[in-house]
Each structure stands twice: as structure tokens, then as C-alpha cells.
Amino acid sequence: MATETREIERKYEAAEPLALPDLDGLPGVAALLGPDELALDATYFDTADRRLLAEGITLRRRTGGDDAGWHLKLPLGPDTREEIRLPLGRNRKVPATLAKLVRAHTRGNDLAPIGRLRTTRRRWHLVDAEGAVLAEVVIDDVSAQTMGESATLDTWQEAEVELVNGDLTLLSTVDERFITAGAHRSTSKSKIGRLLGTPPRPVFAHTPPRPLTKKSSAITVVLAYLRAHAAALVAGDILIRRDKPDAVHQMRVATRRLRSTLRAYGKVIDKEQTGRLSDELKWLGAVLGEARDLEVLHHRVTQHIQDTPDELVLGPVKARVDGHYRQEAAAARKKVLAELDGQRYLDLLCLLEFALSEPPPTRLATHPAKDVLPQQVRRAYRKLDRAMTEAATKDGPEQELALHEARKAAKRARYAAEALEPVFGKNATRFRKRMKDIQTLLGHHQDAVVSRQALRDLGVQAHLATENGFTYGLFLGRDEAKATQARTELPALWRKASTKKLRKWLR
């Protein structure tokens, strides 16, 4: 069974041989214990083009020490990583559990040994008055070897300070002691990174290589937004596989943002050339949507139960609701994982990577952002305006469908503006917030509409089981009232969101 830990550490190196600095008088530290001496032997795995290393991810099989086993380390911040551990086992092949976790990064390519590190470690523990370990300080003598046809050898020293039960104040104080003693922060985030060097910058980079301005090319601005959400999509993949809260929602939102941006800025990145990618993102959104909609419905009905006096909750309502949605959610999760393990999903990621590394150009792509991009947001707004006008002419079920279309148009306008916030600042932010207000209200309306049918189905199930269906009818009526309230509030909110002043920058 896998175990998970959060690792907060800093690494140091020096021109001269490393020695333990003066660690007396550290805040909260009662004693320095050690050193222990450990012999560690680690083999690192990656694809041939080192995709994991490019993303700051390390995967190794290590013997020796008190945490021998398979270790997958995922970056969370400058000094922080999530570590997932599995026992060693007898097989030297990467366990399927870990290989699947990084499948979105490897694109299904084989994971093979890329380097071997033998480390002689001296370890000290900083402990408090009760004997609890606050931090671990180590000095490593490393002997490293690349693996492949042209193997190379290297040796070096480095030190590490890792928090255990201590706080960041302690980490910073120890950091000062190492710097004062002549060491400096390591330029490599990992030992295997030092051995093999820095791989090429990943296509799904979180930030552009240089600050964006209104003079930046239109395609540079759009690509920065697309790449950030491509990275979010891949990050969501790992979270879903680890069954983390809100993971499906995060990945679904990233998928929708990508598709919406490709459509909104089809005059910058040729939409004819990205049509298949857009279709595949729609497919993935639908796969994730089934699981996400169940999460939303379960939460909504649970909230109904919590908001209702006990005397009006007749029969085993909570048990029925929880049993129904847990069963449905388990089936939906199984379907999501099956698709994430399938070839179609890998093909989508490859399409996305190709589109972001070699985006199909248009005649507007290289024009300054200020001359091109606001017009695309204006087009998205006009589509929303038409959708709102259309919805106002309908009533009953037809209006519900029209409002659902308006909600999707509001979301596209919101994302189109959001992509421009790094360049157009407050103007884009104000516009985006108003579009979000419309999307949110229409979202509440749609949730109430969908919930009505779900509550009816639950009521029928209860009736067939000879249970009292009164409470489900109560919930249904409440949702009908909420849908009516949303429709009542919409005109005033739309007037506020559609003022000319808000759109002045969309020339």
C-alpha cells in the first residue's frame, strides 16, 4: 500500500568540503543527535527524453536507510514536494501504481533506468525537549553514474535540511547557519537533476519565459494561457488517480478553459487546424462531467437534508441519498479512470502538446496583442448578448434550455477575458468578474433544473420501496423556487454586466 508524505527541504553545496555548521541555540531545539551513517543506493527512472525530470518529478527505487522502497516525488513549491512511497518488492520494474500516476507526463512511454546514485550519508536529528524530531540535517557524499550506451561518472558533496515536526522559522535559521559557514543553495532541485542536467523547458509551462505586455504578439499571450491550463489538466490527472477532493472539478475546468480559448481565439490559433483537438477536449469534458455532476447533485441534496428540520425528513432519506450517489459515483470514477488509461486520452495529450509547441499560425498571430485580442473578447460578448436576448423571448422548458446556452456563452466570454488579464489588467478583470456573475447565477439556475429531475427519480425509488416520498417533494419545490428566483434576478444582473463602460476597452 502506498503512503504519502510532504517533504519540505533545502539543499546546499560548497566549493570546499562540507562540514556541519554551528547549530547551537536554534529556536525550540533542545539537542543535536548523531551522526548516524547510512549507505543508500538509488536507481532513477524516466522516459528516454526525461519528461519527468523536465517537470521536476523524480521516480526512484532506493535501498538502505529507514525508508527503502519506491519513491515518487511531485513538486508542490520551491522547497516542497509530495512523496508517494511503495515497498521495494521483488520486481525492479516500476510498479504499475506509480507508472499510472505519471502517465499523463510520460504519454505512455516506457520508464527505464536513467541513473544510479550511491550515497554515503551522515545524519543528525534536531530534537525538542520531549525528544520529538524537529528537523533532519544530512551531509551526503554522492557517487553517481548515468545509465545507457555512453555512461558517465560524477562525484560531489551536498547537504540537506528537511523539516520533520519543526516550522519554517527553524528551517530559515538553519539556512542562515549554512550560508554563514560558506555553503550556498544548490542549483539543482534533485541529485539526478545535477547528474543529468536540466532537460528542455516543458511545453506545458506554467509561466511564459518573459513578462507579457500589450506589445507582445497575440499568439504569445494566448499560448501562455493555454499552457498554464494544459499544465493544470495534467496536474488534475494525478489528483484524480489519487482520489483527491475536487480533483475531477479541477481537471474538468482546465479542459473547458482550453476548449473555450481555442474557440474564442480561433483567429489567432487557426481553429480549422485545432478542430480535432477541440472535439477531443469536448469528449474529455463529457467524461469528467458525468462524475462531476454526480458530486454536485450529492452535495446539493445533502445540503437540502441539513437545511431541513428533522420532523420534515420522513424516512431513511439520508441513507437512500448517500447509498444512491456513492454507488453512482463509484461507477463514474471507474469510467473516468478507464478513459484516462485509454489510448484516446493519450492521443488527446499528444494533440494538445503539438498544438502548443507548433501552433498553427494565422495572419493575426504575430500582431500586437492590443490590436487583436480585445476584438475576440468582444465577439464572445456579442454571442452572449444574442443568447440572453434569445432566452428572454422563451418561457417554460424552452427558456430553461436557452438559459443553459446563455450560461455556456457567459463562461466563454469570462475565459476569453481571463486570458488577457496579465496584459489588460483591471479592464479585463472587471469584465471577467461581471461575466462570472452571470455564469454563476445561471449555474445556480441550471443546478436547480437538473436537481428537480434527480429528486423526482429519488422520490420514485423511495415510493417503490414503500418509503414516504414527502421529503423529496419538499426538496423539489425548494429547487423550483430557487430556479424562479434566479430568473427573477437575472435581468438586473445582466444590465449591470452589459454596460458600455465595462466594454470600453473592447474596441
Order of alpha helices (4+ residues) and beta strands (2+ residues): beta-beta-alpha-beta-beta-beta-alpha-alpha-beta-beta-beta-alpha-beta-alpha-alpha-alpha-alpha-alpha-alpha-alpha-alpha-alpha-alpha
